[in-house]
Amino acid sequence: MEDLKRRYFRDACDRTKKSPEDLSGRIQKHDYQKILHCYAEDSHMEEKDFMTMILLDSIFIVEQLWRTNENPPISPPAMTTISKRLDITRNQVPYFVLEDLYEFAYSDLFMYPQNEDNSFRRHVLEYFFHFWKISGFVGDSDYEKIFAGKKKEVKHFTDFLRYSLLPQNLTFGRSFERVPCATKLSEAGVEFKVSKSENGGLLDIQFRKSGFLKICPFLTFHGS
């Protein structure tokens, strides 16, 4: 993986016409402590080695987004592959670092028409929406529904996805003090089914009581 990151770094220099010193200097301008505080665990690396890691990871992620959006795959990879390729499960590179690096090195390269949005946010949402679409989770009509009007500053990719999938106009019923995770709900007997409707997708969520409860309503009880 480290060899691949260094190859992507060399390719990024060729693509952007920036020198290794240019790209390294752009990362070095960020405050080391600010980046370090974005991580839950303390780093035992020297500052120089830590910032080099941030540089290689950042370039790798931006390059991966660019390459995928330039030549989108026609079949969905396993989600573990997506996570591994973007390195988002192990190393949450701060979003502001990625966005700044993109603006510095890539913003003059137009993948989309020059009169269209060519921002880093556009590349991120295009990347994930493509995989959701070919996986059957969303349809073309969901694009604006998911991303329109969402300009909130995000911390990293996981935060970006969480925020993107939140409906903009939420209406709340009775609140819960603690909502169990999907695993616990499944163990308790809750069934999760993919929508069969033509327009079904990630945002088509409905809650239905089991037909069995109509026959045996006494099974609905609160446990401690």
Secondary structure, DSSP 8 states (H G I E B T S, - for coil): -HHHHHHHHHHHHHHHT--HHHHHHHHHTS-HHHHHTTSSS---S-HHHHHHHHHHHHHHHHHHHHHHHHS--SS---HHHHHHHHTTTT----HHHHHHHHHHHTTTS-SS-TTS--SHHHHHHHHHHHHHHHTTS--TTHHHHHHTT-----SSHHHHHHHHHS-SS----S--S----HHHHHHTT-------STT-STT-------HHHHH-GGG-----
